[in-house]
Amino acid sequence: MVSRAPSHPEFWKSMFDSMKATSGCVFWPSGGCVIADPSVREHVDLELIEALGEPRLVAAPMPMLDRLS
């Protein structure tokens, strides 16, 4: 979960790299979830999807930051 995330591009690059390396997802308390690998979708808990919506696939770090806007 990301709360009070900075707008610094290096933070988002690190988050993206971590998602790719661990097959993880990142989500925000205010709603929204992103994944970097489509195969991760089948492992995202249904309750999380119901609460935050369908995960959005991102191919680069900056769309994650755009998701906060």
Helices and strands as residue ranges (DSSP letters): H 9-22, E 25-27, E 33-35, G 38-43, H 46-52, E 56-57, H 62-68
